[in-house]
């Protein structure tokens, strides 16, 4: 059964709810600087095109918030070892990656949730 994860914009990230809850609850909080040492698989983490589109919208919104108000957001992502989360500011969004301070990047296809 597919259900959704609500974001602040009242849209849904379509994932199996048990899998989503487990990944978010078990996501280790990491320092931004540690991201340079992570390995990211190529596989898309979200299950639907709608969720991918919504993630893109939330990343763009988070980038604008970071650039204008210097606001930090929480990003939940998954590397090759499991789910992680980081509190940071998004400086840029490309087709395939988000850019953080100090030129650190996270592949967009590995981002599970954006909490603004």
Secondary structure by P-SEA (a helix, b strand, c coil): cbbbbbccccccccccaaaaaaaaaacccccccccccbbbbcccccccaaaaaaaaaaaaaaaaaaaaccbbbbbbbcccccbbbbbcccccccccbbbccccccccccccccccc
